[in-house]
């Protein structure tokens, strides 16, 4: 079943991922994304950003357990899919670019072989047709001397070139939704900008939805329409850009924004949030941010808040900030 104009292409409701009874990696994550939209997922390392997307892709292996009230992609319940059914969607309509291109590519096979394998599996292309399409994909991701690169092995490519190959593989079947998991982390600043420009250009050209997992709030401000902020495995705020930047409703979002160096110009030191993120086995009884939150009250230490909708999005906080603020 395909989505209608009013239905999000991806709808996640109360997603949880655990590795053992007392080891939740993700709990209570909810968000959605429309066709052609860019949703950024931000948060510290270990906050559950990548695990959330791996669960959607069906890449959580035992002993991991995935559960959700709803995990719908383009009208399909992803939790009910098995083996062959999932492979019809993942890699074709739903695709992902991973953090490290050097480990995402198989070192034993040429670039051309790996792209052609994707084309064969999902589009049924073989022989010269597959080779020609692989060449077109390398040209689309702006790899110079694309024909010669088809015969290259991953170790013969730079990090930036490898990431372009990984993107070519991810878009080979023209997916409806592309997940980019910190696609510029291992690259230098100049190449980072080129890769982001490439991804956004491909998104516009193919009208695909894009989930961008990143630490870089500057990139979020420039590229995303909406943001999901994660902390300790939970979605703590979901909101639109630029409203979320102008008037954050969760204390953790406010702390992230205050930590941007540009916001501390003239100060003796950068703004920081005291304390550390709770681990899997030492979570507080109440709100997970309560031990670090400057606004915490007694209720925050005793009860755990739910992600509640409001006019500009949703927030997981008993005493949200800036709800009545006027924003553009």
Secondary structure by P-SEA (a helix, b strand, c coil): cccccccccbbbcbbbbbccccccccccccccccccbbbbbbbccccaaaaaaaaaaccccccbbbbccccccccccccccccccccccccccbbbbcccccccccccccaaaaaaaaaaaccccccaaaaaaaaaaaaaacccccccccccccccccaaaaaaaaaaaaacccccbbbbccccccccaaaaaaaaaaaaaaaaaabbbbbbbcccaaaaaacccbbbbbccccccbbbcccccccccccaaaaaaaaaccccccccccccccccccccccccccccccccccccccccccccccccccccccccccccccccccccc
